[in-house]
């Protein structure tokens, strides 16, 4: 009988967003310490064009909804963009 697949968080970045390396490290640490889970950052984007988080593997005894609720604040910190920054053209 085979071992259940390890718990993994698969992250797809939203379009136009960068990754904060420290926030990614914090997420990886939290996931490992809390859920014994790994984190994989996909280099590509979802076909839908938006970012996504997928839970893969064995998460029992944790319920996926509870895991996602806990991870939301950690994941939100991983991705950022500078759309809020409006630079005027310099003449």
ROMISE-815178 format. One record per residue (C-alpha): residue in one letter; chain; residue number from 1; x, y, z. Coordinates in nm, 3 decimals, m for minus. Layout:
N
SITE_a_A_NUM_X_Y_Z
...
//
This chain:
91
SITE_x_A_1_0.000_0.000_0.000
SITE_x_A_2_0.143_0.338_m0.096
SITE_x_A_3_0.193_0.636_0.130
SITE_x_A_4_m0.057_0.923_0.095
SITE_x_A_5_0.071_1.218_m0.104
SITE_x_A_6_0.232_1.490_0.105
SITE_x_A_7_0.038_1.810_0.164
SITE_x_A_8_0.142_2.082_m0.081
SITE_x_A_9_0.025_2.437_m0.142
SITE_x_A_10_0.048_2.524_m0.511
SITE_x_A_11_0.052_2.899_m0.575
SITE_x_A_12_m0.016_3.062_m0.911
SITE_x_A_13_0.071_3.434_m0.910
SITE_x_A_14_m0.186_3.689_m1.023
SITE_x_A_15_m0.099_3.863_m1.352
SITE_x_A_16_0.136_4.158_m1.312
SITE_x_A_17_0.238_4.065_m0.958
SITE_x_A_18_0.581_4.010_m0.810
SITE_x_A_19_0.683_3.778_m0.526
SITE_x_A_20_0.806_3.907_m0.192
SITE_x_A_21_1.079_3.653_m0.102
SITE_x_A_22_1.051_3.716_0.273
SITE_x_A_23_0.673_3.671_0.268
SITE_x_A_24_0.714_3.350_0.066
SITE_x_A_25_0.966_3.224_0.322
SITE_x_A_26_0.724_3.310_0.605
SITE_x_A_27_0.445_3.118_0.428
SITE_x_A_28_0.674_2.818_0.375
SITE_x_A_29_0.772_2.820_0.742
SITE_x_A_30_0.412_2.851_0.863
SITE_x_A_31_0.291_2.576_0.628
SITE_x_A_32_0.568_2.340_0.736
SITE_x_A_33_0.530_2.404_1.109
SITE_x_A_34_0.149_2.407_1.116
SITE_x_A_35_0.051_2.150_0.852
SITE_x_A_36_0.374_1.967_0.764
SITE_x_A_37_0.313_2.099_0.412
SITE_x_A_38_0.536_2.229_0.137
SITE_x_A_39_0.484_2.526_m0.092
SITE_x_A_40_0.536_2.529_m0.468
SITE_x_A_41_0.532_2.856_m0.657
SITE_x_A_42_0.426_2.800_m1.017
SITE_x_A_43_0.631_2.998_m1.266
SITE_x_A_44_0.326_3.029_m1.492
SITE_x_A_45_m0.022_3.167_m1.454
SITE_x_A_46_m0.360_3.001_m1.453
SITE_x_A_47_m0.540_2.984_m1.786
SITE_x_A_48_m0.817_3.195_m1.635
SITE_x_A_49_m0.568_3.481_m1.605
SITE_x_A_50_m0.603_3.517_m1.228
SITE_x_A_51_m0.399_3.397_m0.937
SITE_x_A_52_m0.492_3.081_m0.755
SITE_x_A_53_m0.405_2.865_m0.458
SITE_x_A_54_m0.453_2.490_m0.476
SITE_x_A_55_m0.420_2.242_m0.191
SITE_x_A_56_m0.277_1.914_m0.316
SITE_x_A_57_m0.219_1.587_m0.134
SITE_x_A_58_m0.323_1.463_0.209
SITE_x_A_59_m0.450_1.739_0.441
SITE_x_A_60_m0.636_1.518_0.691
SITE_x_A_61_m0.713_1.590_0.976
SITE_x_A_62_m0.744_1.949_0.857
SITE_x_A_63_m1.043_2.064_0.654
SITE_x_A_64_m0.944_2.248_0.332
SITE_x_A_65_m1.172_2.544_0.409
SITE_x_A_66_m1.007_2.592_0.748
SITE_x_A_67_m0.661_2.562_0.594
SITE_x_A_68_m0.741_2.821_0.326
SITE_x_A_69_m0.886_3.057_0.587
SITE_x_A_70_m0.568_3.029_0.793
SITE_x_A_71_m0.335_3.065_0.494
SITE_x_A_72_m0.516_3.359_0.332
SITE_x_A_73_m0.329_3.629_0.524
SITE_x_A_74_0.005_3.458_0.459
SITE_x_A_75_m0.065_3.418_0.087
SITE_x_A_76_m0.188_3.777_0.050
SITE_x_A_77_0.155_3.899_0.161
SITE_x_A_78_0.342_3.689_m0.097
SITE_x_A_79_0.223_3.874_m0.407
SITE_x_A_80_0.234_4.247_m0.473
SITE_x_A_81_0.227_4.491_m0.762
SITE_x_A_82_0.299_4.857_m0.806
SITE_x_A_83_m0.026_4.950_m0.983
SITE_x_A_84_m0.101_5.198_m0.706
SITE_x_A_85_0.215_5.392_m0.795
SITE_x_A_86_0.139_5.653_m1.059
SITE_x_A_87_0.457_5.793_m1.207
SITE_x_A_88_0.427_6.115_m1.401
SITE_x_A_89_0.639_6.144_m1.711
SITE_x_A_90_0.946_6.354_m1.654
SITE_x_A_91_0.984_6.622_m1.920
//
